[in-house]
Amino acid sequence: MAITFRPYNHTASRYFSGANAIGDTYKVNLYSVLPFIPAATTKAAAEVGATQLPTANGYTQNAKVIEGLVATIIATNGCKLDGEDVIWTASGGELSAIAGLVFNDTDADDPPAWHISFGNFPLVAGDGDQFLIQWNSLGLATVGTN
């Protein structure tokens, strides 16, 4: 299954301008439908045509925080943004999602940062199993490693 992790058009500029800060609170939501709208600058705009999973079976809407977000230097001219993997434990039924949305919950308009696609088929965790979003070893994003 090919998982893709794409930034929204404004994501890099928000980090470079300081509008998105490492100390902000970033959350992840799961969706059964989430079209990628690259120009979306608010969570509401990113969710046009989307269906977020309901609060049930171990999932709570708008609640999962990416813990331990840090920026570290890599090589001599690069930076990596990384955080702890995100886990839900399915309970009372399965969790099934086709996509995820990382957004900055500190800002009032909850600007989206990254769209996560789990591929052509939903990622499924059976009752009692973990639904895991494991970040790449390079982190959520890297800059300037050339």
DSSP file (Angstrom, degrees, kcal/mol; ACC not computed):
  #  RESIDUE AA STRUCTURE BP1 BP2  ACC     N-H-->O    O-->H-N    N-H-->O    O-->H-N    TCO  KAPPA ALPHA  PHI   PSI    X-CA   Y-CA   Z-CA
    1    1 A M              0   0    0      0, 0.0     2,-0.7     0, 0.0   118,-0.1   0.000 360.0 360.0 360.0 128.0    0.0    0.0    0.0
    2    2 A A        -     0   0    0      2,-0.0     2,-0.5     0, 0.0   118,-0.0  -0.775 360.0-164.1 -89.8 115.7    1.4    3.4   -1.0
    3    3 A I        -     0   0    0     -2,-0.7     2,-0.4   115,-0.1   115,-0.2  -0.873   6.2-163.3 -99.4 128.9    1.0    6.0    1.7
    4    4 A T  E     -A  117   0A   0    113,-2.0   113,-2.8    -2,-0.5     2,-0.5  -0.898  10.0-165.0-115.6 145.7    1.5    9.6    0.5
    5    5 A F  E     +A  116   0A   0     -2,-0.4   111,-0.2   111,-0.2    -2,-0.0  -0.952  17.1 179.0-130.9 105.3    2.1   12.6    2.8
    6    6 A R  E     -A  115   0A   0    109,-2.8   109,-3.1    -2,-0.5     2,-0.1  -0.921  21.3-135.3-119.8 134.7    1.6   15.9    1.0
    7    7 A P  E     -A  114   0A   0      0, 0.0   107,-0.2     0, 0.0     2,-0.1  -0.491  27.3-113.0 -78.1 154.0    1.9   19.4    2.3
    8    8 A Y    >   -     0   0    0    105,-1.8     3,-1.7    -2,-0.1     4,-0.4  -0.478  37.7 -99.6 -77.6 160.6   -0.7   22.1    1.5
    9    9 A N  T 3  S+     0   0    0     29,-2.8     4,-0.3     1,-0.3     3,-0.2   0.807 121.8  42.7 -53.6 -35.0    0.5   24.9   -0.7
   10   10 A H  T 3> S+     0   0    0     28,-0.4     4,-2.2    30,-0.3    -1,-0.3   0.500  86.1  96.6 -91.7  -4.7    1.0   27.3    2.2
   11   11 A T  H <> S+     0   0    0     -3,-1.7     4,-1.7     1,-0.2     5,-0.2   0.916  85.6  43.7 -57.8 -52.0    2.7   24.9    4.7
   12   12 A A  H  > S+     0   0    0     -4,-0.4     4,-2.7     1,-0.2     5,-0.2   0.922 114.1  50.5 -61.4 -44.2    6.3   25.8    4.0
   13   13 A S  H  > S+     0   0    0     -4,-0.3     4,-2.2     1,-0.2     6,-0.3   0.852 106.6  55.5 -65.4 -32.2    5.6   29.6    4.0
   14   14 A R  H  X>S+     0   0    0     -4,-2.2     6,-2.3     2,-0.2     5,-0.9   0.880 111.4  44.1 -66.9 -36.6    3.8   29.3    7.3
   15   15 A Y  H  <5S+     0   0    0     -4,-1.7     3,-0.5     4,-0.2    -2,-0.2   0.930 114.8  47.8 -71.2 -45.0    6.8   27.6    8.9
   16   16 A F  H  <5S+     0   0    0     -4,-2.7    -2,-0.2     1,-0.2    -1,-0.2   0.844 114.7  46.3 -65.9 -32.0    9.3   30.1    7.4
   17   17 A S  H  <5S-     0   0    0     -4,-2.2    -1,-0.2    -5,-0.2    -2,-0.2   0.640 113.2-117.0 -83.7 -14.0    7.2   33.1    8.4
   18   18 A G  T  <5S+     0   0    0     -4,-0.7    -3,-0.2    -3,-0.5    -4,-0.1   0.421  83.1 120.2  91.8  -1.1    6.7   31.8   12.0
   19   19 A A  S   <S+     0   0    0     -5,-0.9     2,-0.5    -6,-0.3    -4,-0.2   0.869  78.2  46.6 -64.4 -35.8    2.9   31.4   11.6
   20   20 A N  S    S-     0   0    0     -6,-2.3     2,-0.3    -9,-0.1    -2,-0.2  -0.943  84.1-172.2-101.9 125.2    3.3   27.7   12.3
   21   21 A A    >   -     0   0    0     -2,-0.5     3,-1.6     1,-0.1    -6,-0.0  -0.860  35.3-122.3-118.8 153.7    5.6   27.2   15.3
   22   22 A I  T 3  S+     0   0    0     -2,-0.3    47,-0.1     1,-0.3    -1,-0.1   0.847 113.5  56.7 -59.6 -34.4    7.1   24.0   16.7
   23   23 A G  T 3  S+     0   0    0      2,-0.1    -1,-0.3    -3,-0.0    46,-0.0   0.505  86.5 104.1 -78.5  -3.9    5.4   24.8   20.1
   24   24 A D  S <  S-     0   0    0     -3,-1.6     2,-0.6     1,-0.1    45,-0.1  -0.266  81.5-104.5 -70.9 165.3    1.9   24.9   18.5
   25   25 A T        -     0   0    0     40,-0.0    80,-2.5    42,-0.0    81,-0.8  -0.842  35.8-168.2 -95.6 120.0   -0.5   22.1   18.9
   26   26 A Y  E     -B  104   0A   0     -2,-0.6    40,-3.0    40,-0.4     2,-0.3  -0.916   5.4-169.9-110.0 133.9   -0.8   19.9   15.8
   27   27 A K  E     -BC 103  65A   0     76,-2.4    76,-2.3    -2,-0.4     2,-0.4  -0.812  13.3-141.9-121.0 161.4   -3.6   17.3   15.6
   28   28 A V  E     -BC 102  64A   0     36,-2.3    36,-0.6    -2,-0.3     2,-0.3  -0.989  14.3-170.4-124.5 130.1   -4.5   14.4   13.3
   29   29 A N  E     -B  101   0A   0     72,-2.1    72,-1.9    -2,-0.4     2,-0.3  -0.847  14.7-136.7-113.1 155.8   -8.0   13.5   12.1
   30   30 A L  E     -B  100   0A   0     -2,-0.3    23,-2.3    70,-0.2     2,-0.3  -0.874  20.5-169.3-113.3 147.4   -9.0   10.4   10.2
   31   31 A Y  E     -BD  99  52A   0     68,-2.5    67,-2.6    -2,-0.3    68,-1.6  -0.969  33.1-154.7-137.9 147.2  -11.4   10.3    7.3
   32   32 A S  E    S+     0   0A   0     19,-2.6     2,-0.3     1,-0.3    20,-0.1   0.673 102.0  20.9 -86.8 -22.2  -13.3    7.8    5.2
   33   33 A V  E     + D   0  51A   0     18,-1.1    18,-2.8    66,-0.1    -1,-0.3  -0.968  69.0 154.7-143.5 127.8  -13.3   10.5    2.4
   34   34 A L        -     0   0    0     -2,-0.3    16,-0.1    16,-0.2    66,-0.1  -0.631  24.8-155.9-154.4  91.9  -10.8   13.4    2.2
   35   35 A P        -     0   0    0      0, 0.0     2,-0.7     0, 0.0    13,-0.1  -0.378  28.0-114.9 -63.4 147.4  -10.1   15.0   -1.2
   36   36 A F        -     0   0    0     79,-0.1    11,-0.1    11,-0.0    10,-0.0  -0.782  33.8-179.2 -86.7 115.7   -6.7   16.7   -1.4
   37   37 A I    >   -     0   0    0     -2,-0.7     3,-2.2     9,-0.2    11,-0.1  -0.841   6.6-169.5-114.8  89.1   -7.3   20.4   -1.9
   38   38 A P  T 3  S+     0   0    0      0, 0.0   -29,-2.8     0, 0.0   -28,-0.4   0.771  81.5  53.8 -55.5 -32.5   -3.8   21.9   -2.1
   39   39 A A  T 3  S+     0   0    0    -31,-0.2     2,-0.1   -30,-0.1     7,-0.1   0.499  77.7 123.4 -83.0  -3.2   -4.9   25.5   -1.9
   40   40 A A    <   +     0   0    0     -3,-2.2   -30,-0.3     1,-0.1   -31,-0.1  -0.375  33.7 178.8 -62.3 130.4   -6.9   25.1    1.3
   41   41 A T        +     0   0    0     -2,-0.1     2,-0.3    70,-0.1    -1,-0.1   0.422  64.4  49.2-112.9  -3.0   -5.8   27.5    4.0
   42   42 A T  S  > S-     0   0    0     69,-0.2     4,-2.2     1,-0.1    68,-0.2  -0.939  82.9-119.6-131.0 156.9   -8.3   26.5    6.7
   43   43 A K  H  > S+     0   0    0     66,-1.9     4,-1.5    -2,-0.3    67,-0.1   0.900 116.0  55.9 -60.0 -40.2   -9.4   23.1    8.1
   44   44 A A  H  4 S+     0   0    0     65,-0.4    -1,-0.2     1,-0.2     3,-0.2   0.907 109.0  45.9 -59.9 -42.2  -12.9   23.9    6.9
   45   45 A A  H >4 S+     0   0    0      1,-0.2     3,-1.1     2,-0.2    -1,-0.2   0.872 111.0  52.6 -69.0 -36.1  -11.7   24.5    3.3
   46   46 A A  H 3< S+     0   0    0     -4,-2.2    -1,-0.2     1,-0.2    -2,-0.2   0.758 106.6  55.4 -68.7 -24.0   -9.6   21.3    3.4
   47   47 A E  T >< S+     0   0    0     -4,-1.5     3,-2.5    -5,-0.2     2,-0.3   0.324  71.9 130.3 -94.3   8.1  -12.6   19.3    4.6
   48   48 A V  T <  S+     0   0    0     -3,-1.1     3,-0.1     1,-0.3    -3,-0.0  -0.474  87.3   6.9 -61.8 124.4  -14.9   20.3    1.7
   49   49 A G  T 3  S+     0   0    0     -2,-0.3    -1,-0.3     1,-0.3     2,-0.2   0.554 108.5 128.7  79.0   8.7  -16.3   17.0    0.4
   50   50 A A    <   -     0   0    0     -3,-2.5     2,-0.4   -16,-0.1    -1,-0.3  -0.557  48.2-154.4 -97.9 159.7  -14.8   15.1    3.3
   51   51 A T  E     -D   33   0A   0    -18,-2.8   -19,-2.6    -2,-0.2   -18,-1.1  -0.906  13.6-155.0-132.5 105.3  -16.2   12.7    5.8
   52   52 A Q  E     -D   31   0A   0     -2,-0.4   -21,-0.3   -21,-0.2     9,-0.1  -0.516  32.6 -99.0 -75.4 145.6  -14.4   12.5    9.1
   53   53 A L        -     0   0    0    -23,-2.3   -23,-0.1    -2,-0.2    -1,-0.1  -0.328  44.8-109.8 -58.5 146.4  -14.7    9.3   11.1
   54   54 A P        -     0   0    0      0, 0.0     2,-1.1     0, 0.0     5,-0.2  -0.381  36.7 -91.8 -73.8 158.6  -17.4    9.6   13.8
   55   55 A T  S    S+     0   0    0      5,-0.1     2,-0.3    -2,-0.1     5,-0.2  -0.623  89.5  98.3 -70.5 103.2  -16.4    9.6   17.5
   56   56 A A  B >   +F   59   0B   0      3,-1.1     3,-2.0    -2,-1.1    36,-0.1  -0.952  56.5  37.1-176.2 161.5  -16.6    5.9   18.1
   57   57 A N  T 3  S-     0   0    0      1,-0.3    34,-0.8    -2,-0.3    36,-0.1   0.780 133.1 -43.7  55.2  34.6  -14.6    2.6   18.3
   58   58 A G  T 3  S+     0   0    0      1,-0.3     2,-0.4    32,-0.3    31,-0.4   0.407 116.3 109.8  94.3  -2.6  -11.6    4.3   20.0
   59   59 A Y  B <   -F   56   0B   0     -3,-2.0    -3,-1.1    -5,-0.2     2,-0.4  -0.895  44.9-170.1-109.0 136.4  -11.5    7.4   17.8
   60   60 A T    >   -     0   0    0     -2,-0.4     3,-1.1    -5,-0.2     4,-0.4  -0.993  28.9-115.3-124.8 125.7  -12.5   10.9   18.9
   61   61 A Q  T 3  S-     0   0    0     -2,-0.4   -32,-0.1     1,-0.2    -6,-0.0  -0.264  91.0  -1.5 -59.6 140.3  -12.9   13.7   16.4
   62   62 A N  T 3  S+     0   0    0      1,-0.1    -1,-0.2     2,-0.1   -33,-0.1   0.756 108.7  98.4  56.1  33.2  -10.4   16.6   16.6
   63   63 A A    <   +     0   0    0     -3,-1.1     2,-0.7   -35,-0.3    -2,-0.1   0.654  41.3 101.2-123.8 -21.8   -8.6   15.2   19.6
   64   64 A K  E     -C   28   0A   0    -36,-0.6   -36,-2.3    -4,-0.4     2,-0.3  -0.599  53.0-162.1 -83.6 113.2   -5.4   13.3   18.7
   65   65 A V  E     -C   27   0A   0     -2,-0.7     2,-0.9   -38,-0.2   -38,-0.3  -0.692  21.8-124.6 -91.5 140.0   -2.3   15.5   19.3
   66   66 A I        -     0   0    0    -40,-3.0     3,-0.5    -2,-0.3   -40,-0.4  -0.780  38.4-153.5 -80.6 109.9    1.1   14.8   17.7
   67   67 A E        +     0   0    0     -2,-0.9    17,-2.9    18,-0.2   -42,-0.0  -0.445  63.4  23.2 -84.1 156.7    3.3   14.6   20.9
   68   68 A G  S    S-     0   0    0     15,-0.2     2,-0.3     1,-0.2    -1,-0.2   0.773  72.4-178.8  65.7  30.8    7.0   15.4   21.1
   69   69 A L        +     0   0    0     -3,-0.5     2,-0.3    14,-0.1    14,-0.2  -0.479  12.1 163.8 -67.5 125.0    7.2   17.7   18.0
   70   70 A V  E     -G   82   0C   0     12,-2.8    12,-2.7    -2,-0.3     2,-0.5  -0.970  35.3-139.3-141.1 154.0   10.8   18.8   17.6
   71   71 A A  E     -G   81   0C   0     -2,-0.3     2,-0.3    10,-0.2    10,-0.2  -0.974  28.3-178.9-112.1 129.1   13.0   20.3   14.9
   72   72 A T  E     -G   80   0C   0      8,-2.5     8,-2.9    -2,-0.5     2,-0.3  -0.942  29.3-111.2-129.2 150.9   16.5   18.9   14.7
   73   73 A I  E     -G   79   0C   0     -2,-0.3     2,-0.4     6,-0.2     6,-0.3  -0.610  31.9-168.8 -78.3 135.6   19.6   19.7   12.6
   74   74 A I  E  >  -G   78   0C   0      4,-1.6     4,-1.7    -2,-0.3     3,-0.4  -0.974  57.6 -19.2-125.8 144.7   20.5   17.0   10.1
   75   75 A A  T  4 S-     0   0    0     -2,-0.4    70,-0.1     1,-0.2    -2,-0.0  -0.332 107.5 -62.8  54.7-140.9   23.8   17.0    8.1
   76   76 A T  T  4 S+     0   0    0     69,-0.1    -1,-0.2     1,-0.0    69,-0.1   0.564 132.3  28.5-111.2 -13.1   25.2   20.5    8.1
   77   77 A N  T  4 S+     0   0    0     -3,-0.4     2,-0.3    67,-0.1    69,-0.2   0.124 102.0  86.6-136.2  23.0   22.5   22.4    6.3
   78   78 A G  E  <  -G   74   0C   0     -4,-1.7    -4,-1.6    67,-0.1     2,-0.3  -0.791  49.6-155.2-126.6 167.6   19.3   20.7    6.9
   79   79 A C  E     -GH  73 143C   0     64,-2.1    64,-2.3    -2,-0.3     2,-0.4  -0.998   6.4-156.2-141.3 141.9   16.4   20.5    9.4
   80   80 A K  E     -GH  72 142C   0     -8,-2.9    -8,-2.5    -2,-0.3     2,-0.6  -0.976   5.1-153.8-121.9 132.0   14.0   17.7   10.3
   81   81 A L  E     +GH  71 141C   0     60,-3.0    59,-2.3    -2,-0.4    60,-1.5  -0.920  31.8 161.9-100.7 123.3   10.6   18.2   11.8
   82   82 A D  E     +G   70   0C   0    -12,-2.7   -12,-2.8    -2,-0.6     2,-0.3  -0.938  15.9 172.6-142.1 161.2    9.5   15.1   13.7
   83   83 A G        -     0   0    0     -2,-0.3   -15,-0.2   -14,-0.2    52,-0.2  -0.935  43.8 -66.9-155.8 175.3    7.1   13.9   16.3
   84   84 A E        -     0   0    0    -17,-2.9   -17,-0.1    -2,-0.3   -15,-0.0  -0.387  59.6 -97.4 -69.6 148.2    5.9   10.7   18.0
   85   85 A D        -     0   0    0    -19,-0.1     2,-0.5    50,-0.1   -18,-0.2  -0.247  39.5-119.5 -59.4 155.9    3.9    8.3   15.9
   86   86 A V  E     -I  133   0D   0     47,-2.3    47,-3.0   -20,-0.1     2,-0.4  -0.885  33.9-177.6-107.9 129.5    0.1    8.6   16.3
   87   87 A I  E     -I  132   0D   0     -2,-0.5     2,-0.4    45,-0.2    45,-0.2  -0.986  15.4-178.4-133.5 133.5   -1.9    5.6   17.6
   88   88 A W  E     -I  131   0D   0     43,-2.2    43,-3.6    -2,-0.4     2,-0.6  -0.964  21.2-142.2-117.7 144.4   -5.5    4.9   18.2
   89   89 A T  E     -I  130   0D   0     -2,-0.4    41,-0.2   -31,-0.4     2,-0.1  -0.941  20.6-129.2-107.3 118.1   -6.6    1.5   19.7
   90   90 A A        +     0   0    0     39,-2.6    38,-2.7    -2,-0.6     2,-0.4  -0.417  34.1 173.5 -64.8 133.0   -9.8    0.3   18.1
   91   91 A S        +     0   0    0    -34,-0.8   -32,-0.2    36,-0.2   -34,-0.1  -0.978  61.1  13.7-146.0 132.2  -12.4   -0.7   20.8
   92   92 A G  S    S-     0   0    0     -2,-0.4     2,-0.3   -35,-0.1   -35,-0.1   0.541 132.9 -10.4  83.6   6.9  -16.0   -1.7   20.3
   93   93 A G  S    S-     0   0    0    -36,-0.1    35,-0.3   -37,-0.1     2,-0.1  -0.888  94.0 -56.0 153.3 179.5  -15.4   -2.2   16.6
   94   94 A E        -     0   0    0     -2,-0.3     2,-0.5    33,-0.1    32,-0.2  -0.464  35.0-136.5 -87.1 158.7  -12.9   -1.6   13.8
   95   95 A L  E     +J  125   0E   0     30,-2.5    30,-2.9    -2,-0.1     2,-0.4  -0.963  26.6 177.0-108.9 130.7  -11.3    1.7   12.8
   96   96 A S  E     +J  124   0E   0     -2,-0.5     2,-0.3    28,-0.2    28,-0.2  -0.980   4.1 164.6-139.7 122.6  -11.1    2.2    9.0
   97   97 A A  E     -J  123   0E   0     26,-2.3    26,-3.3    -2,-0.4   -65,-0.2  -0.986  29.7-164.9-140.8 149.6   -9.8    5.3    7.2
   98   98 A I  S    S+     0   0    0    -67,-2.6    20,-2.6    -2,-0.3    21,-0.3   0.607  78.9   9.9-101.3 -20.2   -8.6    6.2    3.7
   99   99 A A  E     -BE  31 117A   0    -68,-1.6   -68,-2.5    18,-0.2     2,-0.3  -0.973  57.5-148.0-156.1 164.8   -6.9    9.5    4.7
  100  100 A G  E     -BE  30 116A   0     16,-2.7    16,-2.9    -2,-0.3     2,-0.4  -0.939   8.2-148.2-135.5 159.6   -5.7   11.7    7.5
  101  101 A L  E     -BE  29 115A   0    -72,-1.9   -72,-2.1    -2,-0.3     2,-0.5  -0.991   2.9-158.8-132.4 124.0   -5.3   15.5    8.0
  102  102 A V  E     +BE  28 114A   0     12,-2.7    11,-3.5    -2,-0.4    12,-1.4  -0.901  25.8 172.2 -98.4 126.4   -2.6   17.1   10.1
  103  103 A F  E     -BE  27 112A   0    -76,-2.3   -76,-2.4    -2,-0.5     2,-0.9  -0.953  40.0-111.3-137.4 156.6   -3.7   20.6   11.2
  104  104 A N  E >   -B   26   0A   0      7,-2.6     3,-0.5    -2,-0.3   -78,-0.2  -0.761  28.7-175.8 -88.2 103.5   -2.4   23.4   13.4
  105  105 A D  T 3  S+     0   0    0    -80,-2.5   -79,-0.2    -2,-0.9    -1,-0.2   0.556  72.9  73.9 -79.4  -8.2   -5.0   23.5   16.2
  106  106 A T  T 3  S+     0   0    0    -81,-0.8    -1,-0.2     3,-0.1     2,-0.2   0.873  85.2  73.4 -72.7 -36.6   -3.3   26.6   17.9
  107  107 A D  S X  S-     0   0    0     -3,-0.5     3,-1.6   -82,-0.2   -87,-0.0  -0.529  88.3-124.7 -79.3 145.9   -4.6   28.9   15.2
  108  108 A A  T 3  S+     0   0    0      1,-0.3    -1,-0.1    -2,-0.2    -3,-0.0   0.828 111.1  46.6 -59.7 -34.9   -8.3   29.8   15.2
  109  109 A D  T 3  S-     0   0    0    -68,-0.1   -66,-1.9   -66,-0.0   -65,-0.4   0.361 103.1-132.3 -92.9   7.2   -8.8   28.7   11.6
  110  110 A D    <   -     0   0    0     -3,-1.6   -67,-0.3   -68,-0.2    -5,-0.2   0.913  23.9-145.4  47.1  60.6   -6.9   25.4   12.1
  111  111 A P        -     0   0    0      0, 0.0    -7,-2.6     0, 0.0   -69,-0.2  -0.305  13.7-119.2 -59.8 134.3   -4.8   25.7    9.0
  112  112 A P  E     - E   0 103A   0      0, 0.0    -9,-0.3     0, 0.0  -102,-0.1  -0.475  30.4-179.9 -71.1 144.7   -4.1   22.3    7.4
  113  113 A A  E     +     0   0A   0    -11,-3.5  -105,-1.8     1,-0.4     2,-0.3   0.768  62.4   8.8-109.2 -49.6   -0.4   21.3    7.2
  114  114 A W  E     -AE   7 102A   0    -12,-1.4   -12,-2.7  -107,-0.2     2,-0.5  -0.989  54.7-146.0-140.1 146.4   -0.3   17.9    5.6
  115  115 A H  E     -AE   6 101A   0   -109,-3.1  -109,-2.8    -2,-0.3     2,-0.5  -0.927  18.1-158.5-105.6 131.5   -2.7   15.5    3.8
  116  116 A I  E     -AE   5 100A   0    -16,-2.9   -16,-2.7    -2,-0.5     2,-0.5  -0.959   4.4-166.8-114.8 124.2   -2.1   11.8    4.4
  117  117 A S  E     -AE   4  99A   0   -113,-2.8  -113,-2.0    -2,-0.5   -18,-0.2  -0.946  11.5-159.8-109.8 128.4   -3.4    9.2    1.9
  118  118 A F        -     0   0    0    -20,-2.6     3,-0.3    -2,-0.5     2,-0.2   0.328  51.8-104.2 -87.4   8.0   -3.4    5.6    3.0
  119  119 A G        -     0   0    0    -21,-0.3    -1,-0.3     1,-0.2     4,-0.1  -0.635  59.0 -37.7 105.8-162.9   -3.6    4.4   -0.6
  120  120 A N  S    S+     0   0    0     -2,-0.2    -1,-0.2    -3,-0.1   -22,-0.0   0.651 124.4  47.5 -77.4 -15.6   -6.5    3.0   -2.7
  121  121 A F  S    S-     0   0    0     -3,-0.3   -24,-0.1   -23,-0.1     0, 0.0  -0.921  95.5 -95.1-125.9 151.2   -7.9    1.0    0.1
  122  122 A P        -     0   0    0      0, 0.0     2,-0.5     0, 0.0   -24,-0.3  -0.274  30.8-122.2 -63.5 148.4   -8.7    1.9    3.7
  123  123 A L  E     -J   97   0E   0    -26,-3.3   -26,-2.3    -4,-0.1     2,-0.4  -0.817  38.6-162.0 -84.7 129.3   -6.2    1.3    6.5
  124  124 A V  E     -J   96   0E   0     -2,-0.5     2,-0.5   -28,-0.2   -28,-0.2  -0.946  21.7-170.1-125.7 135.7   -8.1   -0.9    9.0
  125  125 A A  E     -J   95   0E   0    -30,-2.9   -30,-2.5    -2,-0.4     3,-0.1  -0.992  24.3-137.8-119.1 122.6   -7.5   -1.8   12.6
  126  126 A G    >   -     0   0    0     -2,-0.5     3,-3.1   -32,-0.2   -36,-0.3  -0.266  45.8 -64.3 -72.4 164.0   -9.7   -4.6   14.0
  127  127 A D  T 3  S+     0   0    0      1,-0.3   -36,-0.2   -38,-0.1    -1,-0.2  -0.259 128.8  14.1 -50.5 123.2  -11.3   -4.4   17.4
  128  128 A G  T 3  S+     0   0    0    -38,-2.7    -1,-0.3     1,-0.3     2,-0.2   0.259 106.4 110.2  91.4 -11.1   -8.5   -4.4   20.0
  129  129 A D  S <  S-     0   0    0     -3,-3.1   -39,-2.6     1,-0.1     2,-0.4  -0.506  70.9-105.4 -94.5 165.0   -5.8   -3.6   17.4
  130  130 A Q  E     -I   89   0D   0    -41,-0.2     2,-0.7    -2,-0.2   -41,-0.2  -0.733  13.7-150.4 -92.6 136.9   -3.8   -0.4   16.9
  131  131 A F  E     -I   88   0D   0    -43,-3.6   -43,-2.2    -2,-0.4     2,-0.4  -0.939  32.0-168.9 -99.0 111.3   -4.4    2.0   14.1
  132  132 A L  E     -I   87   0D   0     -2,-0.7     2,-0.6   -45,-0.2   -45,-0.2  -0.889  28.7-168.5-115.9 129.7   -0.9    3.5   13.6
  133  133 A I  E     -I   86   0D   0    -47,-3.0   -47,-2.3    -2,-0.4     2,-0.6  -0.957  20.6-169.7-107.9 108.8    0.4    6.4   11.7
  134  134 A Q        -     0   0    0     -2,-0.6     3,-0.1   -49,-0.2   -50,-0.1  -0.888  16.1-133.7-104.8 117.3    4.1    5.9   11.7
  135  135 A W        -     0   0    0     -2,-0.6     5,-0.1   -52,-0.2   -50,-0.1  -0.331  30.6 -95.9 -68.1 150.3    6.1    8.9   10.5
  136  136 A N    >   -     0   0    0      3,-0.4     3,-2.6     1,-0.1    -1,-0.1  -0.208  35.2-108.6 -57.9 153.7    9.0    8.3    8.0
  137  137 A S  T 3  S+     0   0    0      1,-0.3    -1,-0.1    -3,-0.1     3,-0.1   0.719 122.5  60.8 -61.5 -19.0   12.5    8.0    9.5
  138  138 A L  T 3  S-     0   0    0      1,-0.3    -1,-0.3     2,-0.1   -57,-0.3   0.420 112.9-125.7 -84.8   0.9   13.1   11.4    7.9
  139  139 A G    <   -     0   0    0     -3,-2.6    -3,-0.4     1,-0.2    -1,-0.3  -0.358  42.8 -49.5  88.9-170.2   10.3   12.9   10.0
  140  140 A L  S    S-     0   0    0    -59,-2.3     2,-0.3     1,-0.3    -1,-0.2   0.847 122.3  -4.3 -71.9 -34.7    7.2   14.8    9.0
  141  141 A A  E     -H   81   0C   0    -60,-1.5   -60,-3.0    -3,-0.2     2,-0.3  -0.989  59.0-158.7-157.1 149.5    9.3   17.2    6.8
  142  142 A T  E     -H   80   0C   0     -2,-0.3     2,-0.4   -62,-0.2   -62,-0.2  -0.976  10.3-167.3-130.1 149.2   12.9   17.9    6.0
  143  143 A V  E     +H   79   0C   0    -64,-2.3   -64,-2.1    -2,-0.3    -2,-0.0  -0.995  60.0   4.0-136.1 139.1   14.4   21.1    4.6
  144  144 A G        +     0   0    0     -2,-0.4    -1,-0.1   -66,-0.2   -67,-0.1   0.856  67.1 140.2  65.5  44.2   17.7   22.0    3.1
  145  145 A T              0   0    0      1,-0.2   -67,-0.1   -67,-0.1    -1,-0.1   0.300 360.0 360.0-100.8  10.7   19.5   18.7    2.9
  146  146 A N              0   0    0    -69,-0.2    -1,-0.2     0, 0.0   -68,-0.1   0.460 360.0 360.0 -86.6 360.0   21.1   19.2   -0.5
